């Protein structure tokens, strides 16, 4: 007999499309929601686990408050190679957090992955449906 797992719904879209409002509705009904943006902010905020790696790859882009987003943006945007280097640091760490969330939520009937770049990162392949 195979173990039952939650139905995974991917929630995606651009800025201002209502992802946060929809995610809040799911939370109100007790559905566990993984928020990829919140994970990134945790990893890159004050004391964040990724700060040493980001600073090593992009010197001068972090400080006591975490990643200095304007400085990091200036360092990577417009340079595909540097953006790939940053993504190689960030995406695996977010994936590990998502895996931990999935393990913690394994008894739920439904979980939501709120991931803005769901299709761009191939995350839709780990979902049963996406909206």
Secondary structure, DSSP 8 states (H G I E B T S, - for coil): ------EEEEE---TTSSHHHHHHHHHHTT-EEEEHHHHHHHHHBTT-TTHHHHHHHSTTSEETTEE-HHHHHHHHTT-HHHHHHHHHHHHHHHHHHHHHHHHHTTT-SEEEEE-TTTTTTTGGGG-SEE-
